[in-house]
Amino acid sequence: MFKSGYIAIIGRPNAGKSTLLNSIVDTELSIVTPKAQTTRDQVQGILTEPEGQIVFIDTPGIHQARMGGINEHMVSEAKGALDAPDLIWYLIDPSSKLAHETAVIDLLEKAPRTPLILLINKIDEVEKRKWALQVDELEKNVREALIERGILFQATRRISARKKEGTLSLLKESWNFIPVGQAFYPDSEQVSDRPTKFFVAEKIRERLFYLLGDELPYSCAVEIESFNETSQPIRIEATIYVERESQKGIVIGNQGSKIKEIGQGARQEIEKFLGEKIFLGLKVKLLRQWTQNKEGLQKAGYHASSKRRSG
């Protein structure tokens, strides 16, 4: 009997959600950087096996967000993922504490009741740093809080998404929660619902997090102006938006050195993703305070959370 369903991957910023999605679908769909709150949108990864098809929904990190702007958009994206999944994977960083998880647990309590597996991620760090007692207490406190709030807690599993430890057994167990049904996406090779242009923009944005300072990448957005697949090599033109005039010079760098470095790194990642050679043109534009207002968010490509489900 073929199965099909959705699994929402949620947690605080930097818990390892994107790393887990990439590990499960064996493709670098969600960008991963050492900085928190890298993911801004839902990213759906599609896994099709003889047993069935699971669509995994990676989400921005859940945090206490101020009203309006990019932070509210990110939390809204996470909330949207909890509308009607068949199972929730709730990731926790082993260095966290119950008090830090309040925003996630509050959101889960308000969402439709859905079976949930609690995942203590980065278990390799636990062993290396000798955090076993601390993690035991964290697991106990979060488990009790979930049950007390009436959330359908099923089990706790300890994994390392980065090293793929425990992920195969987690996936095998999770199939038990997926109902019988037809595939949402008939092409068994399809790995996401997002268009290629989305991932190209994300690869550029990933370079911004690696090559700019701690704060500036959060003020940047990327728009793909053109994507010409008929040219050889593929020709891509993209715009990097910044919020303040002073930020343009930082992104461009002395005599264009920084924008050249960003472009070279992004081109390599895009070519690896597409499996083809590309030409990448980058420019920087000012979009004043785009992270703070609805119009700016829409211009930068961030729209209200929407369901993109096929089934």
C-alpha positions as CSV (number, residue, x, y, z in Angstrom):
1,M,0.0,0.0,0.0
2,F,1.6,3.3,-1.2
3,K,1.7,6.0,1.5
4,S,1.9,9.8,1.2
5,G,2.0,12.5,3.8
6,Y,3.8,15.5,5.3
7,I,6.3,15.9,8.1
8,A,6.9,19.4,9.5
9,I,10.4,20.0,10.9
10,I,10.3,22.7,13.5
11,G,12.5,24.1,16.3
12,R,14.4,27.2,17.5
13,P,17.0,28.9,15.3
14,N,20.1,26.9,14.6
15,A,18.7,23.6,15.9
16,G,19.7,21.8,12.7
17,K,16.4,21.7,10.8
18,S,17.9,22.5,7.4
19,T,20.8,20.1,7.9
20,L,18.3,17.3,8.7
21,L,16.2,18.0,5.6
22,N,19.3,18.0,3.4
23,S,20.4,14.7,5.0
24,I,17.1,13.0,4.5
25,V,16.5,14.0,0.9
26,D,20.3,13.7,0.2
27,T,20.3,17.1,-1.6
28,E,21.4,20.6,-0.4
29,L,18.0,22.2,-0.6
30,S,18.1,24.5,2.5
31,I,21.1,26.7,3.0
32,V,23.1,26.0,6.1
33,T,25.4,28.5,7.8
34,P,26.9,28.9,11.3
35,K,24.6,31.9,11.9
36,A,21.2,31.5,13.4
37,Q,18.0,32.4,11.5
38,T,19.4,31.7,8.1
39,T,16.1,30.1,6.8
40,R,13.4,32.7,6.0
41,D,10.9,30.6,4.1
42,Q,9.3,27.2,4.1
43,V,11.3,24.8,2.0
44,Q,9.6,21.5,1.0
45,G,11.8,18.5,0.3
46,I,10.3,15.5,-1.4
47,L,11.4,11.9,-0.6
48,T,9.9,9.2,-2.9
49,E,10.7,5.6,-2.0
50,P,9.0,2.3,-2.9
51,E,7.0,2.6,0.3
52,G,5.6,6.0,-0.5
53,Q,6.2,9.7,-0.7
54,I,6.9,12.1,2.2
55,V,7.1,15.8,1.8
56,F,9.2,17.4,4.5
57,I,8.6,21.0,5.4
58,D,11.7,22.8,6.7
59,T,10.8,26.0,8.6
60,P,12.5,29.2,9.9
61,G,13.5,29.0,13.5
62,I,10.7,29.8,15.9
63,H,11.5,32.8,18.2
64,Q,9.7,35.7,19.9
65,A,9.2,38.0,16.9
66,R,8.2,41.6,16.9
67,M,5.1,42.5,15.0
68,G,5.7,43.3,11.3
69,G,8.8,42.9,9.2
70,I,10.9,39.9,8.3
71,N,10.9,38.3,11.7
72,E,7.1,38.1,11.8
73,H,7.2,36.7,8.3
74,M,9.6,34.0,9.4
75,V,7.4,32.9,12.4
76,S,4.4,33.0,10.1
77,E,6.1,30.6,7.8
78,A,6.7,28.2,10.7
79,K,3.1,28.5,11.8
80,G,1.9,27.6,8.3
81,A,3.8,24.4,8.4
82,L,1.8,23.2,11.4
83,D,-1.6,23.5,9.7
84,A,-2.1,19.9,8.9
85,P,1.1,17.7,8.8
86,D,0.8,14.0,9.6
87,L,3.8,14.1,11.9
88,I,6.0,16.8,13.5
89,W,9.8,16.5,14.1
90,Y,10.7,18.9,16.9
91,L,14.4,19.5,16.9
92,I,16.3,20.7,20.0
93,D,19.9,21.8,20.3
94,P,21.5,19.9,23.2
95,S,22.7,23.2,24.8
96,S,19.2,24.5,25.1
97,K,17.0,24.8,28.2
98,L,13.3,24.5,28.8
99,A,12.9,28.3,29.1
100,H,14.4,28.8,25.7
101,E,11.9,26.4,24.1
102,T,8.8,28.3,25.4
103,A,8.1,30.0,22.0
104,V,8.1,26.6,20.2
105,I,5.9,24.8,22.8
106,D,3.5,27.7,22.9
107,L,3.1,27.5,19.1
108,L,2.6,23.7,19.2
109,E,-0.1,24.1,21.9
110,K,-2.1,26.4,19.6
111,A,-1.6,24.3,16.5
112,P,-3.9,21.3,15.4
113,R,-3.1,18.2,17.5
114,T,-0.5,16.2,15.5
115,P,1.7,13.3,16.6
116,L,5.2,14.6,17.5
117,I,8.6,13.1,17.8
118,L,11.1,15.0,19.9
119,L,14.6,15.0,18.4
120,I,17.7,15.9,20.5
121,N,20.0,16.8,17.7
122,K,23.9,17.1,17.6
123,I,24.3,14.0,19.7
124,D,27.9,13.9,18.6
125,E,28.4,17.2,20.4
126,V,26.9,15.7,23.5
127,E,29.4,13.0,23.6
128,K,32.3,15.3,22.9
129,R,31.4,17.9,25.5
130,K,30.2,15.4,28.1
131,W,26.7,16.9,28.3
132,A,24.9,13.7,29.0
133,L,23.4,14.7,32.4
134,Q,22.4,18.1,31.1
135,V,20.7,16.6,28.0
136,D,18.9,14.0,30.1
137,E,17.4,16.8,32.2
138,L,16.5,18.9,29.1
139,E,14.8,15.9,27.5
140,K,12.8,15.2,30.7
141,N,11.7,18.8,31.1
142,V,10.6,19.3,27.5
143,R,8.8,16.0,27.3
144,E,6.9,16.8,30.5
145,A,6.0,20.3,29.2
146,L,4.7,18.8,25.9
147,I,2.5,16.2,27.7
148,E,1.2,18.8,30.1
149,R,0.2,21.1,27.3
150,G,-1.8,18.3,25.6
151,I,0.6,17.9,22.7
152,L,0.6,14.4,21.1
153,F,4.2,13.5,22.2
154,Q,5.1,10.1,20.8
155,A,8.8,9.5,21.5
156,T,12.2,11.0,21.9
157,R,15.1,10.2,19.6
158,R,18.7,11.4,19.7
159,I,20.3,12.0,16.4
160,S,23.1,13.8,14.6
161,A,21.7,15.3,11.4
162,R,25.2,16.4,10.3
163,K,26.7,12.9,10.7
164,K,23.5,11.1,9.7
165,E,23.5,9.2,13.0
166,G,20.0,7.9,13.9
167,T,18.3,9.4,10.9
168,L,17.6,6.2,9.0
169,S,15.9,4.6,12.0
170,L,14.0,7.9,12.6
171,L,12.7,7.8,9.0
172,K,11.8,4.1,9.2
173,E,9.8,4.8,12.4
174,S,8.1,7.9,10.9
175,W,6.6,5.9,8.0
176,N,4.2,4.4,10.6
177,F,2.5,7.9,10.9
178,I,2.1,8.4,7.2
179,P,-1.3,7.4,5.8
180,V,-2.1,5.4,2.7
181,G,-2.5,7.7,-0.3
182,Q,-1.3,8.7,-3.8
183,A,1.9,10.6,-4.5
184,F,1.5,14.4,-4.4
185,Y,4.3,14.7,-7.0
186,P,4.2,12.0,-9.7
187,D,7.9,12.6,-10.8
188,S,9.8,10.3,-8.4
189,E,13.0,12.3,-9.2
190,Q,11.5,15.7,-8.0
191,V,13.1,16.8,-4.7
192,S,11.3,20.1,-4.0
193,D,8.2,22.1,-4.9
194,R,10.3,25.2,-5.3
195,P,11.4,26.5,-8.7
196,T,15.1,26.5,-9.6
197,K,15.3,30.3,-9.3
198,F,14.5,30.1,-5.6
199,F,17.5,27.8,-4.9
200,V,19.8,29.9,-7.0
201,A,18.8,33.0,-4.9
202,E,19.4,31.0,-1.8
203,K,22.9,29.9,-2.8
204,I,23.8,33.6,-3.3
205,R,22.3,34.5,0.0
206,E,24.2,31.7,1.7
207,R,27.5,33.3,0.4
208,L,26.4,36.6,2.1
209,F,26.2,34.9,5.4
210,Y,29.7,33.4,5.0
211,L,31.4,36.4,3.6
212,L,29.9,39.5,5.2
213,G,29.8,40.4,8.9
214,D,27.6,39.2,11.7
215,E,24.7,41.6,11.1
216,L,24.7,42.7,7.5
217,P,23.5,39.4,5.9
218,Y,20.2,39.8,7.8
219,S,19.7,43.1,6.0
220,C,20.2,41.5,2.6
221,A,17.8,39.9,0.1
222,V,18.4,38.4,-3.3
223,E,16.2,38.7,-6.4
224,I,16.9,36.7,-9.6
225,E,16.3,39.3,-12.4
226,S,16.8,36.8,-15.3
227,F,17.5,33.1,-15.7
228,N,18.4,32.2,-19.3
229,E,18.7,28.5,-19.7
230,T,19.0,28.7,-23.5
231,S,22.4,30.5,-23.4
232,Q,25.7,28.6,-23.0
233,P,26.6,28.8,-20.3
234,I,23.3,29.4,-18.4
235,R,23.2,33.2,-17.8
236,I,21.9,34.4,-14.5
237,E,21.5,38.0,-13.4
238,A,20.7,38.8,-9.8
239,T,20.2,41.8,-7.5
240,I,21.3,42.0,-3.9
241,Y,19.1,44.4,-1.9
242,V,20.4,46.2,1.2
243,E,18.5,48.5,3.6
244,R,20.9,51.4,3.9
245,E,23.2,53.3,1.5
246,S,26.2,52.6,3.7
247,Q,25.7,48.9,3.2
248,K,26.1,49.0,-0.5
249,G,29.8,49.9,-0.3
250,I,30.4,47.0,2.2
251,V,28.8,44.5,-0.1
252,I,30.6,45.8,-3.2
253,G,34.0,46.2,-1.4
254,N,37.1,48.0,-2.4
255,Q,37.2,48.2,-6.2
256,G,34.5,45.5,-6.3
257,S,36.6,43.0,-4.4
258,K,33.8,41.8,-2.1
259,I,31.1,41.4,-4.7
260,K,33.5,39.5,-6.8
261,E,34.3,37.1,-4.0
262,I,30.6,36.6,-3.3
263,G,29.9,36.0,-7.0
264,Q,32.7,33.4,-7.3
265,G,31.6,31.5,-4.3
266,A,27.9,31.6,-5.3
267,R,28.7,30.5,-8.9
268,Q,30.6,27.4,-7.6
269,E,27.7,26.4,-5.4
270,I,25.1,27.1,-8.1
271,E,27.1,25.0,-10.6
272,K,27.3,22.2,-8.2
273,F,23.5,22.4,-7.6
274,L,22.6,22.6,-11.3
275,G,25.3,20.3,-12.6
276,E,26.1,22.9,-15.3
277,K,28.3,25.8,-16.0
278,I,26.8,29.3,-15.4
279,F,27.5,33.0,-15.9
280,L,26.5,34.9,-12.8
281,G,26.0,38.7,-12.8
282,L,25.5,40.5,-9.5
283,K,24.5,44.1,-8.7
284,V,23.6,45.8,-5.4
285,K,20.6,48.0,-5.0
286,L,19.2,50.1,-2.1
287,L,15.7,49.1,-0.9
288,R,15.3,51.2,2.2
289,Q,14.2,49.4,5.4
290,W,12.9,46.5,3.4
291,T,12.9,44.2,6.4
292,Q,10.5,46.6,8.3
293,N,7.5,47.0,6.1
294,K,5.1,44.9,4.0
295,E,5.9,46.7,0.7
296,G,9.6,46.2,1.1
297,L,9.2,42.5,2.0
298,Q,7.1,41.9,-1.1
299,K,9.6,43.7,-3.3
300,A,12.4,41.6,-1.8
301,G,10.3,38.4,-2.6
302,Y,8.9,37.6,0.8
303,H,5.1,37.2,0.7
304,A,2.5,36.0,3.1
305,S,2.8,32.4,4.1
306,S,0.8,30.2,1.7
307,K,0.1,26.5,1.3
308,R,1.8,25.0,-1.7
309,R,0.6,21.5,-1.1
310,S,-0.6,19.4,-4.0
311,G,-2.7,16.9,-2.0
